[in-house]
Amino acid sequence: MTKERKQPGKSGTARRKPTDPRVQTSGAKAEKFLDQVANRGARLAVTDYWLVVLASIVLAIFGVIMVQSSASVEAIAAGRNGFTVALSQAMFAVVGIGCMLVMQFIKPDSLKKLAWPSVIAAFVLLFLVAFTGLGHTVLGNRNWIKIGGFGLQPSEFAKLALAVFAAFMLEKKQHMLSDVKHLLVPVVAPVGIAILGLVLIGKDVGTALVLIMIIGTAMFLGGMRMKWILALAAVGFVGLAVAVMGSSNRRGRILAWLNIECGVDDQCYQSKMGLHAFASGGWFGVGPGQSRMKWSYVPEAQNDFIFSILGEEFGLIGVLFVLALFTVLAIAMYRIAARAADLYTKVLMGCLMAWIIGQTFVNLGTVTGVLPVIGVPLPFISSGGSAMLAVMLAMGFVLSSARAQKLELLKAEAPVAVEKPSTHE
C-alpha cells in the first residue's frame, strides 16, 4: 500500500506565503512620503502666517516713516506741527495692527457673519456722503464724511465689505453657481452696482476701478465663464469712461497722459515731477528725509505720489525692498487660498489680493506715467487713516484664515498617543 504524496497547497492546512519585502518597502516609502507632504504643508502654513504678519507690520511702519518725511514740509508751511500728520498716521497704524493681531484669534466662520452688517453699513455711509450735508469734497472727490472733528472715508471700508460679502454669498450659493443669475445676484446686482454707483456719484473714479477689480475677481473665482466676465468688464469700464469724460478735470488728465494736451493748468506737471523725483534717487537715494521734490514740487507728495518720494530718498534699492514686501504678501495670500478647502477663503483671498495688490499696481502705474493720474493711494504707505485702518482690517481676515490653516495642519501632524494594554498577572 503506497502513501499518496501531499501536493503543496492542497493539504488540509494552508501554508502562509511569506510577505514580499518589496511590498513592505513600497508601503513604508508611501507612508514616509505622505508624512513628508504633511510636514511640508504644515511648515508652509506656519511660514505664510508669519509672512503676512511681518510684511504687514513692516509696510505699515515704513508707511509712517514716509508720511513723516513727505508731509512735514507742507504741514510746517501751513503753520502746523511738522509731526501732526505722521502722528495721526502712526495712531491709525497702531490701532490697525492691534485689530489685525486680535482678529487672528477669531475663527473665519465667525468673521464671515460680518458680511451683511458690513455691506449694509458701507451702503448707508456712502449714501450719507453722496446725498446729505455730512459728505465733504476733497480734491474734487466727494468721498469723506465728517461729524464734528472726526472724518472718515467710507469708500475705503466699502472695498473690504464688498470682498467679504462676495466671498460669503458665493460660498452660500456654491451649489447653484452653474446658473449665471446666481453668480450675479446679489453680489453684482444689487449690492455691487449700488456701492459702485454711490462711489461714482462722488466722482471717485480710482476707488470705482478697484471695486470693479474686486467684483471681477469674485466672479472669476465663482466660476463665471470668461465671456460673461468680459461683458461685465466692458460695462464697468464704459461706466468709468462716462464718469471720466463727464469731468473736465479727469478728461484733462487723460489728454495729458496721452500727450495730447496739458491744458491751462498744466496737468502734465504732477507726472513730470514724479518721474523727476524717481530719477533723482539713483541707486541708493539721497537719504531718508532728504528729498528735495517734496518741497511743494510734487503735488500730493504724501498721498498718491508718495512712491516717487520713496524712490528719491531710498533709490532703486528702497523701491525694490517695498516691492519685495508686496510680492511676499501676495505669495502668502495666494498659498493660503490654494490650500483652502472652502470657497469662502479662496474667494476672499482673491478679492483682497485684487484690492491690495491691484491697487498697488495702479498706483505705481500712475506714478511712473504708465497710467493716467486717477487718484489711487498706495496701500500701507500713503497718508490716510481710513485707508490704513481698512487695509489692516483686511490683513486681519487674512491672518484669521492663515492661523486656522496653521493650527489644523499642525494638529493633523501631531502624533496620536496610543495607550498600551495593561497586563495583569
Secondary structure per residue as TSV (DSSP state, phi and psi in degrees):
chain	resnum	aa	ss	phi	psi
A	1	M	-	360.0	121.9
A	2	T	-	-98.4	140.3
A	3	K	-	-83.6	135.3
A	4	E	-	-75.9	139.3
A	5	R	-	-78.6	136.9
A	6	K	-	-81.7	120.2
A	7	Q	-	-73.6	141.1
A	8	P	T	-63.3	134.9
A	9	G	T	89.2	-10.6
A	10	K	-	-111.5	5.0
A	11	S	S	-75.5	165.7
A	12	G	S	-62.4	-33.8
A	13	T	S	-100.4	116.6
A	14	A	-	-73.0	136.7
A	15	R	-	-86.9	135.5
A	16	R	-	-85.8	125.4
A	17	K	-	-73.5	140.0
A	18	P	-	-68.2	141.5
A	19	T	-	-67.6	135.9
A	20	D	-	-66.7	122.0
A	21	P	H	-61.4	-26.1
A	22	R	H	-66.8	-34.9
A	23	V	H	-66.3	-42.3
A	24	Q	H	-62.4	-40.5
A	25	T	H	-65.5	-44.7
A	26	S	H	-65.7	-37.2
A	27	G	H	-65.0	-41.5
A	28	A	H	-65.0	-38.9
A	29	K	H	-65.0	-41.6
A	30	A	H	-63.4	-42.3
A	31	E	H	-64.9	-40.2
A	32	K	H	-65.3	-39.6
A	33	F	H	-63.2	-43.8
A	34	L	H	-63.1	-38.3
A	35	D	H	-64.6	-40.0
A	36	Q	H	-65.0	-40.3
A	37	V	H	-62.3	-44.7
A	38	A	H	-62.7	-42.7
A	39	N	H	-64.7	-40.9
A	40	R	H	-65.7	-40.8
A	41	G	H	-63.0	-40.4
A	42	A	H	-66.3	-41.9
A	43	R	H	-63.5	-41.3
A	44	L	H	-64.9	-38.6
A	45	A	H	-63.4	-43.0
A	46	V	H	-64.5	-42.1
A	47	T	H	-61.8	-46.4
A	48	D	H	-63.3	-37.2
A	49	Y	H	-58.6	-49.4
A	50	W	H	-72.2	-30.5
A	51	L	H	-62.7	-42.5
A	52	V	H	-64.0	-44.6
A	53	V	H	-61.4	-53.4
A	54	L	H	-69.9	-43.4
A	55	A	H	-62.5	-41.2
A	56	S	H	-64.7	-45.3
A	57	I	H	-68.4	-43.0
A	58	V	H	-64.2	-42.3
A	59	L	H	-63.5	-40.3
A	60	A	H	-64.7	-43.8
A	61	I	H	-64.8	-43.9
A	62	F	H	-62.7	-35.4
A	63	G	H	-62.8	-42.6
A	64	V	H	-62.7	-41.2
A	65	I	H	-61.6	-43.9
A	66	M	H	-70.0	-35.5
A	67	V	H	-64.7	-41.4
A	68	Q	H	-60.6	-43.9
A	69	S	H	-67.4	-44.8
A	70	S	H	-84.0	-24.4
A	71	A	H	-98.7	-13.8
A	72	S	H	-65.3	-38.9
A	73	V	H	-64.4	-47.8
A	74	E	H	-64.2	-36.4
A	75	A	H	-65.4	-43.7
A	76	I	H	-66.0	-39.0
A	77	A	H	-64.0	-29.2
A	78	A	T	-86.9	4.4
A	79	G	T	83.2	17.4
A	80	R	S	-107.6	170.5
A	81	N	-	-65.5	136.3
A	82	G	T	-67.3	-15.0
A	83	F	T	-99.5	-0.1
A	84	T	H	-58.9	-51.3
A	85	V	H	-65.4	-43.0
A	86	A	H	-66.4	-38.8
A	87	L	H	-64.8	-39.4
A	88	S	H	-63.3	-43.6
A	89	Q	H	-63.5	-40.8
A	90	A	H	-64.4	-37.9
A	91	M	H	-62.3	-46.6
A	92	F	H	-66.9	-33.8
A	93	A	H	-65.6	-43.1
A	94	V	H	-64.9	-44.2
A	95	V	H	-62.8	-42.5
A	96	G	H	-64.7	-43.4
A	97	I	H	-63.4	-40.9
A	98	G	H	-60.8	-44.7
A	99	C	H	-61.9	-41.7
A	100	M	H	-61.0	-45.9
A	101	L	H	-68.6	-32.3
A	102	V	H	-73.7	-40.1
A	103	M	H	-63.3	-23.7
A	104	Q	T	-63.7	-24.4
A	105	F	T	-85.7	-4.4
A	106	I	S	-93.8	127.9
A	107	K	-	-66.2	146.4
A	108	P	H	-54.6	-35.1
A	109	D	H	-63.0	-29.6
A	110	S	H	-79.6	-39.0
A	111	L	H	-67.3	-33.6
A	112	K	G	-66.8	-17.1
A	113	K	G	-69.7	-11.7
A	114	L	G	-81.5	-0.9
A	115	A	H	-57.8	-57.1
A	116	W	H	-67.0	-48.9
A	117	P	H	-57.8	-40.1
A	118	S	H	-69.2	-40.0
A	119	V	H	-73.8	-32.5
A	120	I	H	-67.0	-43.4
A	121	A	H	-62.2	-41.0
A	122	A	H	-63.0	-42.1
A	123	F	H	-63.3	-44.3
A	124	V	H	-62.7	-46.2
A	125	L	H	-64.7	-42.3
A	126	L	H	-65.0	-35.7
A	127	F	H	-64.4	-43.3
A	128	L	H	-63.0	-37.5
A	129	V	H	-65.2	-42.7
A	130	A	H	-77.5	-34.3
A	131	F	H	-123.7	4.0
A	132	T	S	-126.1	170.9
A	133	G	T	-71.7	-6.6
A	134	L	T	-74.2	-21.1
A	135	G	E	-75.5	143.0
A	136	H	E	-130.4	145.5
A	137	T	E	-98.8	128.0
A	138	V	E	-129.4	121.1
A	139	L	T	55.1	39.6
A	140	G	T	87.9	-8.7
A	141	N	E	-109.3	127.9
A	142	R	E	-92.1	84.8
A	143	N	E	-137.5	18.0
A	144	W	E	-119.0	144.0
A	145	I	E	-119.6	129.8
A	146	K	E	-126.3	125.7
A	147	I	E	-125.1	108.8
A	148	G	T	67.9	-127.2
A	149	G	T	-97.3	6.8
A	150	F	E	-101.4	129.9
A	151	G	E	-120.1	146.8
A	152	L	E	-145.3	145.2
A	153	Q	-	-110.9	92.1
A	154	P	H	-61.7	-27.2
A	155	S	H	-62.6	-28.2
A	156	E	H	-67.6	-40.9
A	157	F	H	-76.6	-22.4
A	158	A	H	-65.1	-31.3
A	159	K	H	-61.4	-47.6
A	160	L	H	-66.6	-43.1
A	161	A	H	-60.6	-42.3
A	162	L	H	-67.4	-37.9
A	163	A	H	-64.6	-46.5
A	164	V	H	-65.2	-42.0
A	165	F	H	-64.3	-43.7
A	166	A	H	-61.6	-44.4
A	167	A	H	-64.0	-42.2
A	168	F	H	-64.2	-47.2
A	169	M	H	-70.4	-38.4
A	170	L	H	-67.8	-36.0
A	171	E	H	-68.1	-40.3
A	172	K	H	-64.1	-31.8
A	173	K	T	-109.2	22.9
A	174	Q	G	-63.5	-25.0
A	175	H	G	-81.0	-4.6
A	176	M	G	-117.9	8.1
A	177	L	T	-74.8	-7.6
A	178	S	T	-67.4	-21.5
A	179	D	S	-92.7	122.2
A	180	V	H	-62.7	-28.3
A	181	K	H	-66.7	-30.1
A	182	H	H	-75.6	-23.2
A	183	L	H	-72.1	-40.2
A	184	L	H	-78.9	-34.9
A	185	V	T	-105.8	125.7
A	186	P	T	-101.7	9.6
A	187	V	I	-63.1	-51.3
A	188	V	I	-81.9	-52.2
A	189	A	I	-128.8	126.4
A	190	P	I	-97.4	-11.6
A	191	V	I	-66.2	-54.0
A	192	G	I	-60.2	-45.9
A	193	I	H	-65.2	-38.2
A	194	A	H	-63.7	-47.4
A	195	I	H	-66.3	-42.9
A	196	L	H	-62.5	-41.2
A	197	G	H	-64.1	-42.4
A	198	L	H	-65.2	-36.0
A	199	V	H	-67.2	-40.4
A	200	L	H	-70.2	-29.9
A	201	I	H	-61.4	-35.1
A	202	G	T	-80.8	3.6
A	203	K	T	65.0	26.1
A	204	D	-	-93.1	81.5
A	205	V	H	-68.3	-36.0
A	206	G	H	-61.2	-47.2
A	207	T	H	-65.5	-37.1
A	208	A	H	-61.1	-38.7
A	209	L	H	-63.2	-41.8
A	210	V	H	-65.8	-40.1
A	211	L	H	-62.8	-38.5
A	212	I	H	-63.2	-39.6
A	213	M	H	-64.2	-39.6
A	214	I	H	-64.0	-47.2
A	215	I	H	-63.4	-43.8
A	216	G	H	-61.4	-41.1
A	217	T	H	-64.7	-42.0
A	218	A	H	-61.7	-41.8
A	219	M	H	-66.1	-39.9
A	220	F	H	-63.5	-47.8
A	221	L	H	-71.3	-21.5
A	222	G	T	-78.3	-6.7
A	223	G	T	99.1	14.0
A	224	M	-	-67.0	140.9
A	225	R	-	-67.3	151.5
A	226	M	H	-62.3	-32.4
A	227	K	H	-65.3	-35.9
A	228	W	H	-72.2	-37.5
A	229	I	H	-63.6	-43.8
A	230	L	H	-64.0	-37.0
A	231	A	H	-66.2	-43.8
A	232	L	H	-63.9	-41.3
A	233	A	H	-62.1	-40.5
A	234	A	H	-62.8	-42.4
A	235	V	H	-63.3	-42.9
A	236	G	H	-63.7	-43.6
A	237	F	H	-73.6	-27.9
A	238	V	H	-64.8	-41.7
A	239	G	H	-62.0	-40.6
A	240	L	H	-64.2	-40.8
A	241	A	H	-62.3	-40.7
A	242	V	H	-63.2	-42.4
A	243	A	H	-64.4	-38.3
A	244	V	H	-68.7	-47.7
A	245	M	H	-70.5	-19.6
A	246	G	T	-80.2	-5.8
A	247	S	-	-116.7	123.5
A	248	S	H	-64.2	-33.8
A	249	N	H	-65.2	-47.7
A	250	R	H	-73.1	-33.7
A	251	R	H	-62.3	-39.2
A	252	G	H	-65.1	-34.9
A	253	R	H	-67.1	-38.5
A	254	I	H	-64.8	-43.7
A	255	L	H	-64.2	-37.8
A	256	A	H	-66.6	-39.8
A	257	W	H	-64.0	-36.4
A	258	L	T	-81.6	2.8
A	259	N	T	59.3	31.7
A	260	I	S	-90.2	-46.9
A	261	E	-	-158.7	130.9
A	262	C	-	-87.8	-15.9
A	263	G	T	80.6	173.0
A	264	V	T	-65.0	-36.2
A	265	D	T	-83.9	5.0
A	266	D	T	53.4	66.6
A	267	Q	T	-76.3	-0.7
A	268	C	T	-82.9	-12.9
A	269	Y	H	-60.5	-46.3
A	270	Q	H	-62.0	-44.8
A	271	S	H	-65.5	-39.6
A	272	K	H	-63.8	-44.2
A	273	M	H	-67.3	-35.4
A	274	G	H	-62.7	-44.6
A	275	L	H	-66.5	-36.4
A	276	H	H	-63.3	-38.5
A	277	A	H	-63.3	-42.5
A	278	F	H	-59.6	-47.0
A	279	A	H	-63.9	-29.1
A	280	S	H	-72.7	-20.2
A	281	G	H	-75.6	-33.4
A	282	G	T	63.5	-148.1
A	283	W	T	-76.4	-45.4
A	284	F	T	-116.0	1.5
A	285	G	-	80.8	171.9
A	286	V	S	-89.9	-5.3
A	287	G	-	113.5	149.1
A	288	P	T	-58.9	129.4
A	289	G	T	78.1	0.1
A	290	Q	-	-99.9	12.4
A	291	S	-	-60.1	137.3
A	292	R	S	-95.7	-26.4
A	293	M	T	-75.6	-16.5
A	294	K	T	-75.3	-9.6
A	295	W	T	-79.5	61.1
A	296	S	T	66.3	13.8
A	297	Y	T	-84.6	-40.9
A	298	V	S	-100.1	112.7
A	299	P	T	-64.3	144.4
A	300	E	T	54.0	46.5
A	301	A	T	-64.6	-27.7
A	302	Q	T	-91.4	-5.9
A	303	N	T	-112.7	-104.4
A	304	D	T	-66.2	-28.9
A	305	F	T	-108.5	26.2
A	306	I	H	-67.5	-25.5
A	307	F	H	-67.3	-29.5
A	308	S	H	-68.4	-38.3
A	309	I	H	-67.6	-38.6
A	310	L	H	-59.6	-44.3
A	311	G	H	-64.8	-35.1
A	312	E	H	-69.8	-43.1
A	313	E	H	-80.7	-34.7
A	314	F	H	-112.1	-3.1
A	315	G	H	67.8	-168.0
A	316	L	H	-62.3	-35.1
A	317	I	H	-62.3	-44.4
A	318	G	H	-65.8	-39.4
A	319	V	H	-62.4	-45.6
A	320	L	H	-65.3	-34.4
A	321	F	H	-62.9	-46.4
A	322	V	H	-65.9	-42.7
A	323	L	H	-63.4	-34.9
A	324	A	H	-64.7	-38.6
A	325	L	H	-64.4	-42.9
A	326	F	H	-64.6	-37.3
A	327	T	H	-65.2	-43.7
A	328	V	H	-59.5	-43.6
A	329	L	H	-62.5	-42.3
A	330	A	H	-65.2	-42.0
A	331	I	H	-64.1	-43.4
A	332	A	H	-63.1	-44.0
A	333	M	H	-65.3	-38.2
A	334	Y	H	-63.8	-42.8
A	335	R	H	-69.9	-32.9
A	336	I	H	-63.4	-42.6
A	337	A	H	-66.0	-39.4
A	338	A	H	-67.2	-33.8
A	339	R	H	-78.5	-20.9
A	340	A	-	-65.2	139.6
A	341	A	S	-94.2	-13.1
A	342	D	S	-108.3	149.2
A	343	L	H	-68.8	-31.6
A	344	Y	H	-57.9	-48.9
A	345	T	H	-66.1	-41.0
A	346	K	H	-60.2	-48.6
A	347	V	H	-68.5	-41.3
A	348	L	H	-63.5	-46.7
A	349	M	H	-61.7	-40.2
A	350	G	H	-64.3	-43.1
A	351	C	H	-67.2	-40.1
A	352	L	H	-68.2	-35.3
A	353	M	H	-65.4	-42.4
A	354	A	H	-60.3	-38.0
A	355	W	H	-70.2	-59.6
A	356	I	H	-74.5	-50.2
A	357	I	H	-73.5	-40.8
A	358	G	H	-62.4	-43.2
A	359	Q	H	-65.4	-33.5
A	360	T	H	-62.3	-45.4
A	361	F	H	-64.1	-39.1
A	362	V	H	-63.8	-43.0
A	363	N	H	-63.3	-44.8
A	364	L	H	-64.3	-38.1
A	365	G	H	-64.1	-36.7
A	366	T	H	-66.1	-47.2
A	367	V	H	-66.3	-36.7
A	368	T	H	-88.1	-2.3
A	369	G	T	86.9	2.9
A	370	V	S	-71.0	-32.5
A	371	L	S	-122.2	157.9
A	372	P	-	-69.2	160.9
A	373	V	-	-73.4	111.8
A	374	I	-	-123.0	4.2
A	375	G	-	75.8	54.2
A	376	V	-	-116.1	120.1
A	377	P	-	-74.1	162.3
A	378	L	-	-88.9	118.5
A	379	P	T	-54.6	141.5
A	380	F	T	73.7	-30.4
A	381	I	T	-101.8	-46.3
A	382	S	S	-65.5	153.1
A	383	S	S	-67.9	141.0
A	384	G	-	146.0	112.6
A	385	G	H	-66.5	-40.6
A	386	S	H	-62.5	-44.3
A	387	A	H	-64.6	-42.0
A	388	M	H	-63.5	-47.6
A	389	L	H	-65.3	-41.1
A	390	A	H	-63.2	-43.7
A	391	V	H	-71.8	-31.3
A	392	M	H	-72.1	-34.1
A	393	L	H	-64.2	-38.7
A	394	A	H	-61.3	-40.9
A	395	M	H	-66.1	-27.2
A	396	G	H	-63.5	-41.7
A	397	F	H	-62.6	-42.1
A	398	V	H	-63.4	-44.2
A	399	L	H	-66.8	-34.0
A	400	S	H	-60.9	-46.7
A	401	S	H	-67.3	-39.5
A	402	A	H	-64.2	-42.0
A	403	R	H	-68.3	-39.2
A	404	A	H	-62.0	-42.1
A	405	Q	H	-66.1	-41.5
A	406	K	H	-59.8	-48.5
A	407	L	H	-64.8	-39.2
A	408	E	H	-64.8	-44.0
A	409	L	H	-71.5	-37.5
A	410	L	H	-66.6	-35.7
A	411	K	H	-66.6	-39.7
A	412	A	H	-69.2	-29.2
A	413	E	H	-78.7	-25.9
A	414	A	S	-63.2	134.8
A	415	P	-	-67.0	144.1
A	416	V	-	-90.4	124.9
A	417	A	-	-74.9	128.7
A	418	V	-	-110.4	122.7
A	419	E	-	-77.1	132.3
A	420	K	-	-79.1	138.7
A	421	P	-	-64.7	135.7
A	422	S	-	-76.9	140.9
A	423	T	-	-106.1	132.6
A	424	H	-	-111.6	133.2
A	425	E	-	-72.7	360.0
